[in-house]
Amino acid sequence: MTTNYLKKAAKTPDTETATAQKVVTGMLADIEARGEAAVREYSEKLDRWTGDIIMSPADIDARIKEVPVSVRRDIEFAARQVYDFAVAQRQSIRDFSTELHPGVIAGQKVLPVNVVGCYAPAGRYAHIASAYMTVATAKAAGVKHIIACSSPYRGGGMHPYVLYAFKVAGADTVMTLGGVQAIATMAYGLFTGKPADVVVGPGNKFVAEAKRTLFGKVGIDVFAGPSEVAVIADESADPAIVASDLVGQAEHGHESPAWLFTTSESLARKVMDLVPQLIDKLPPTAKDAAGAAWRDYGEVMVCGTREEVVAISDQYASEHLEIHAQDLDWWLDHLTCYGSLFLGEETTVAFGDKASGPNHVLPTKGAARYSGGLSVHKFMKTLTWQRMNRQASREIGLVTARISRIEGMEAHARTADDRLAKYFPNQQFDLGTPVEV
């Protein structure tokens, strides 16, 4: 492979993990032990919030009066896009039954979980899109009760736009809570008495670590890290657009990787010249985040062939992957590891982040090698069932008894023996050699 790094990252997304693990472990243990009192203390200490945790319908209505009509329209449009895509996903999976052997009927039922917790952060930015991405998808799945949490915004109550997005998308309970304490509250069922079966939504490294630590007690969407973007580009790409898209995602945070994989060294060098210029033109908050992200995590790789680009891209398994290259169908057919794929210059990550329809909660830190992003499937349980008549029980019972005894599991074998003796009392069967130890 002839890959050449024109820019190599100084850090990796795992650099800051250890610190987050230590903080989160202590907080979760404290919240589990002391419950709601601990949550209120953390809320006051970390977010300067001492108001009500659960918002009443009257509180919600009063708060969202601040939302302009134009903003309402945009949120409603985007939420409908997400909901409609999730409904289409739901319709792609179905109940079924099939006869596997004469008299042996097996099938599956696809059912939603009962309670979901959805988190939308509001720290450096108010993540309005995350509110409807998570809640609308759970709603499309048919979840019975959806709990939504977002932190107080800059010391006040919940950001009214985030709150409106929760309401439009269909949240049943809304809580003014942020960070680790929000994730723990939803997982443990504090304030609501309804422990979440699944907790979803993006957040900082502490939120991500809380979800990872609680996984098993609850389901989660993905093991999330800082937002990532990769762009695949060839000589036909517009370097200005490529640079813009790299910077557009780097503003997520100081630890957000931005990668360029290309077959054109000329394009690569133009992009490397443009990125710092675009960062310098950003407002202070975005400039600070994107500047650090590009400095510490940005990478530029030049490959000899597009096959080499595919191999590198699949190795990185980026959360977001844009293709600025000729023959888009070829790339669609050959790439296998990405959170979400954006084909062509006209289809930027920002569109997917906000309004196009597919979910923006996606796997990071290489998890796209084995996992997709948040979808209606995350809220569905595929449950199996089976039924058989007595003749089928005879066939299955004989095989079960013999295999069980080969494995050394005599009690298993006897459940088959007992049925065969009851249903076919005058017949002799080869049931295997009984286990004696």
C-alpha positions in Angstrom: 0.0 0.0 0.0 1.4 3.4 -1.0 -0.4 5.6 1.5 1.4 8.8 2.4 0.4 10.9 5.4 0.7 14.6 4.6 -0.7 15.3 8.1 -0.7 12.9 11.0 -2.8 13.3 14.2 -0.9 14.0 17.4 -3.7 12.4 19.5 -6.3 9.7 19.3 -10.0 9.8 20.4 -9.0 7.6 23.4 -6.5 10.1 24.8 -8.9 11.5 27.4 -10.8 8.3 28.3 -9.1 7.4 31.6 -10.1 10.7 33.3 -13.7 10.4 32.3 -13.9 6.8 33.5 -12.7 7.8 37.0 -15.2 10.7 37.3 -18.1 8.8 36.0 -17.6 5.7 38.1 -17.7 7.8 41.2 -20.8 9.7 40.2 -22.8 6.7 39.2 -22.0 4.9 42.4 -23.1 8.0 44.4 -26.4 8.4 42.4 -27.2 4.7 42.7 -26.7 4.9 46.5 -28.4 8.2 47.3 -30.8 8.6 44.4 -32.7 11.8 43.7 -30.9 13.8 46.4 -27.5 13.1 44.7 -29.0 14.1 41.3 -30.2 17.4 42.7 -26.8 18.1 44.2 -25.0 17.4 41.0 -27.5 19.5 39.0 -26.9 22.4 41.3 -23.1 22.0 41.4 -22.5 21.3 37.7 -25.3 23.2 36.0 -26.3 25.8 38.7 -29.9 24.4 38.5 -32.2 24.3 41.5 -35.5 24.3 39.8 -38.0 21.5 39.1 -36.5 18.5 37.4 -39.7 17.3 35.7 -41.3 19.9 33.6 -45.1 20.2 33.9 -47.2 20.8 30.7 -47.8 24.4 31.9 -44.0 24.9 32.3 -43.4 23.5 28.8 -46.1 25.7 27.2 -44.7 28.8 29.0 -41.2 28.1 27.9 -41.9 27.4 24.3 -43.7 30.6 23.8 -40.3 32.1 23.2 -39.9 30.0 20.0 -40.4 32.1 16.9 -42.8 30.8 14.2 -40.1 30.4 11.7 -38.0 28.2 14.0 -41.1 26.1 14.8 -41.6 25.4 11.1 -38.0 24.3 10.6 -38.1 22.0 13.7 -41.4 20.5 12.6 -40.1 19.9 9.1 -36.9 18.2 10.3 -38.7 16.1 12.9 -41.1 14.9 10.3 -38.2 13.9 8.0 -36.7 11.8 10.8 -40.0 10.3 11.8 -40.9 9.3 8.3 -37.5 7.6 7.7 -37.8 5.8 11.0 -41.3 4.6 10.0 -39.9 3.2 6.8 -37.3 1.4 8.8 -40.0 -0.1 11.1 -41.9 -1.4 8.1 -38.7 -3.2 6.8 -38.9 -5.7 9.7 -42.0 -7.8 10.3 -43.5 -10.6 12.3 -43.4 -14.0 10.6 -43.9 -17.8 11.2 -42.6 -20.7 9.3 -42.8 -24.5 9.5 -39.3 -25.8 10.0 -40.2 -29.5 10.2 -43.6 -31.1 9.9 -45.5 -30.0 13.0 -42.7 -27.6 14.2 -43.9 -24.0 13.8 -41.5 -21.1 14.8 -41.7 -17.4 14.4 -40.7 -14.0 15.5 -42.6 -11.0 17.0 -41.0 -7.6 16.7 -42.0 -5.4 19.7 -40.9 -2.0 21.0 -39.3 -1.7 24.4 -41.5 0.0 27.0 -39.4 3.0 28.2 -36.7 4.9 26.4 -34.5 7.8 27.7 -33.4 10.4 25.2 -30.6 12.8 25.9 -29.9 16.1 24.0 -26.8 18.1 25.2 -26.8 21.8 25.5 -23.3 22.8 26.5 -21.1 24.5 23.9 -24.1 24.3 21.5 -27.8 23.6 22.0 -28.4 20.3 20.2 -31.9 20.9 18.9 -31.5 18.2 16.2 -30.5 15.6 18.7 -33.8 16.1 20.5 -36.0 15.2 17.5 -33.5 12.6 16.2 -33.8 10.5 19.3 -37.4 11.1 20.3 -39.0 10.9 16.9 -37.3 7.6 16.2 -38.5 6.1 19.4 -42.0 7.3 18.7 -41.9 5.7 15.3 -40.9 2.4 16.9 -44.0 2.6 19.1 -42.3 3.0 22.5 -44.9 3.4 25.2 -43.1 6.1 27.3 -40.3 8.4 26.2 -38.4 10.4 28.7 -36.3 13.3 27.4 -33.5 15.1 29.2 -31.5 18.2 28.4 -29.3 20.3 30.6 -30.1 23.9 31.8 -28.8 26.2 29.1 -26.2 28.6 30.4 -27.5 28.6 33.9 -31.2 29.0 33.0 -33.9 26.5 32.2 -33.9 24.2 29.2 -33.2 25.8 25.9 -36.7 26.6 24.5 -35.8 25.3 21.0 -34.6 22.0 22.4 -37.7 21.8 24.5 -39.9 22.5 21.4 -38.1 19.8 19.5 -38.8 17.3 22.3 -42.5 18.3 22.4 -43.0 18.2 18.6 -41.2 14.8 18.4 -43.5 13.3 21.0 -41.7 13.1 24.4 -44.0 12.0 27.3 -41.8 13.2 30.2 -39.3 16.1 29.9 -36.7 16.7 32.6 -34.2 19.6 33.0 -31.1 17.5 33.6 -27.7 17.3 32.0 -24.6 15.2 31.9 -23.9 12.0 33.9 -26.8 12.7 36.3 -29.3 12.8 33.4 -28.1 9.4 32.1 -28.1 7.9 35.6 -31.6 9.3 36.3 -33.1 7.8 33.2 -31.4 4.4 33.7 -32.4 4.1 37.4 -35.9 5.6 36.9 -35.5 8.4 39.4 -38.2 11.1 39.6 -40.4 9.1 37.2 -40.4 5.6 38.6 -39.9 4.3 35.1 -36.4 2.9 34.5 -35.4 3.2 30.9 -34.9 0.0 28.9 -32.7 1.9 26.4 -30.9 5.2 26.8 -29.8 7.1 23.7 -28.3 10.4 22.6 -25.0 12.1 22.1 -23.0 14.0 24.7 -19.5 14.8 25.9 -16.9 12.2 27.1 -18.6 12.0 30.5 -22.0 11.2 29.0 -20.5 8.7 26.7 -18.6 7.0 29.5 -21.8 6.9 31.7 -23.7 5.1 28.9 -20.8 2.7 28.4 -20.6 1.9 32.2 -24.4 1.4 32.4 -24.6 -0.8 29.4 -26.1 -4.1 30.5 -28.3 -2.5 33.1 -29.8 -0.6 30.1 -29.4 -0.8 26.4 -27.7 2.0 24.6 -27.4 3.3 21.1 -23.7 3.3 20.5 -20.4 3.5 22.4 -20.0 7.2 21.4 -16.9 9.3 21.3 -16.2 12.7 19.8 -17.8 13.4 16.5 -15.8 12.3 13.4 -15.7 13.1 9.7 -13.8 11.6 6.8 -13.9 12.9 3.3 -12.9 10.7 0.3 -11.9 12.9 -2.6 -10.3 12.5 -6.1 -9.0 15.0 -8.5 -12.5 16.0 -9.6 -13.4 17.3 -6.1 -13.6 21.0 -5.2 -11.0 21.7 -2.5 -12.9 24.6 -1.1 -16.0 22.4 -0.5 -13.9 19.6 0.9 -12.2 22.0 3.3 -15.5 23.6 4.3 -16.9 20.2 5.2 -13.9 19.1 7.3 -14.1 22.4 9.2 -17.9 22.1 9.5 -17.6 18.9 11.6 -14.4 19.9 13.4 -16.4 22.6 15.2 -18.1 19.9 17.2 -15.3 19.9 19.8 -11.6 20.0 20.6 -11.3 16.2 20.2 -13.3 15.8 16.9 -11.2 14.1 14.2 -11.3 15.2 10.6 -9.7 13.0 8.0 -9.1 13.4 4.3 -8.4 10.3 2.2 -7.5 11.2 -1.4 -5.8 9.9 -4.6 -4.7 13.5 -5.5 -1.8 15.1 -3.7 -2.5 18.4 -5.4 -6.0 18.4 -3.9 -4.7 17.4 -0.5 -2.3 20.3 -0.3 -4.9 22.8 -1.4 -7.3 21.5 1.3 -4.5 21.7 3.9 -3.9 25.4 2.9 -7.6 26.2 3.0 -8.6 24.6 6.3 -6.7 27.0 8.7 -8.0 29.9 6.7 -11.6 28.8 7.2 -11.1 28.1 10.9 -9.7 31.6 11.4 -12.9 33.1 10.0 -15.2 31.3 12.5 -16.7 32.9 15.5 -14.7 32.4 18.8 -16.4 29.3 20.2 -16.3 27.4 16.9 -12.8 28.7 16.1 -11.5 27.4 19.4 -13.0 24.0 18.9 -12.2 23.5 15.3 -8.7 24.8 15.6 -7.8 22.4 18.4 -9.5 19.5 16.6 -7.7 20.1 13.3 -4.3 20.7 15.1 -4.5 17.6 17.3 -6.7 15.1 15.4 -6.7 16.2 11.7 -5.1 13.8 9.2 -4.5 13.9 5.4 -3.6 10.7 3.5 -2.7 10.4 -0.1 -3.3 6.9 -1.6 -2.1 5.4 -4.8 -5.5 3.9 -5.9 -9.1 4.1 -5.0 -8.9 0.5 -3.7 -6.3 1.7 -1.2 -8.6 4.5 -0.2 -11.4 2.0 0.5 -9.0 -0.1 2.7 -7.9 2.9 4.7 -11.4 4.3 5.0 -12.8 0.9 6.2 -9.9 0.7 8.8 -10.8 4.1 10.2 -14.6 3.4 10.0 -15.5 7.0 10.3 -18.8 8.2 11.9 -19.5 10.4 8.9 -18.1 9.6 5.5 -18.4 11.9 2.5 -17.6 10.9 -1.1 -16.4 13.7 -3.4 -15.3 11.6 -6.3 -16.4 10.2 -9.7 -18.4 7.0 -10.0 -20.4 7.3 -6.8 -22.0 3.9 -7.2 -18.6 2.2 -7.2 -17.9 3.7 -3.8 -21.3 2.7 -2.5 -20.7 -0.9 -3.6 -17.2 -1.2 -2.1 -17.2 0.7 1.2 -18.3 -1.3 4.2 -17.4 0.5 7.4 -19.0 3.9 8.2 -21.7 5.3 10.4 -23.5 7.1 7.6 -22.5 7.7 4.0 -22.9 11.0 2.1 -22.6 10.5 -1.7 -21.6 13.4 -3.8 -20.8 17.1 -3.2 -24.5 18.0 -2.9 -24.9 15.7 0.1 -23.0 17.2 3.1 -22.8 15.8 6.6 -24.5 18.9 8.0 -27.7 18.0 6.0 -27.7 14.6 7.7 -27.0 16.2 11.1 -30.0 18.5 10.9 -32.8 17.7 8.5 -32.4 15.1 5.7 -34.0 12.1 7.6 -31.5 9.3 8.5 -30.4 9.5 12.1 -27.3 11.5 13.2 -26.6 9.5 16.3 -23.8 7.3 14.8 -20.9 5.0 15.9 -17.5 6.5 16.5 -14.0 5.3 17.5 -14.1 2.5 15.0 -17.4 1.0 16.1 -18.8 1.3 12.6 -16.9 -1.9 11.8 -19.6 -3.8 13.7 -22.4 -1.4 14.4 -24.8 1.0 12.7 -26.2 4.2 14.1 -29.4 4.9 16.0 -32.4 3.6 14.2 -35.9 2.3 14.9 -34.3 -1.1 15.3 -32.5 0.0 18.5 -35.9 0.4 20.2 -37.3 -2.9 18.9 -36.9 -6.4 20.4 -37.0 -9.3 18.0 -38.7 -12.1 20.1 -38.9 -15.7 18.9 -41.7 -18.2 19.7 -42.3 -21.8 18.8 -45.1 -24.4 18.9 -45.2 -28.1 17.9 -47.6 -31.0 17.8 -46.9 -34.4 19.5 -45.5 -36.0 16.4 -43.1 -33.2 16.0 -42.2 -33.4 19.7 -41.3 -37.1 19.0 -38.7 -36.1 16.3 -37.3 -33.1 18.2 -37.3 -35.0 21.5 -35.2 -37.9 20.2 -32.5 -35.6 18.9 -32.6 -33.4 22.0 -32.2 -36.3 24.4 -29.2 -37.7 22.5 -27.4 -34.4 22.1 -28.1 -33.4 25.7 -26.5 -36.7 26.9 -23.5 -36.2 24.7 -23.1 -32.8 26.3 -23.4 -34.3 29.8 -26.8 -32.6 30.6 -28.9 -35.4 31.9 -31.7 -33.2 33.3 -32.2 -31.7 29.9 -32.4 -35.1 28.3 -35.0 -36.3 30.8 -37.4 -33.5 29.8 -37.5 -35.1 26.4 -37.7 -38.6 27.9 -40.7 -37.7 30.0 -42.6 -36.4 27.0 -41.8 -39.3 24.8 -42.9 -41.7 27.6 -46.2 -39.8 28.0 -47.1 -39.3 24.4 -45.8 -42.7 23.0 -46.0 -45.1 26.0 -45.6 -48.4 24.1 -42.6 -47.4 21.9 -38.9 -47.9 22.5 -36.5 -45.2 21.5 -32.7 -44.6 21.2 -32.3 -41.9 23.8 -28.5 -42.0 24.1 -26.4 -43.2 27.1 -27.6 -41.8 30.4 -25.1 -39.5 32.2 -23.6 -41.1 35.3 -21.3 -38.3 36.7 
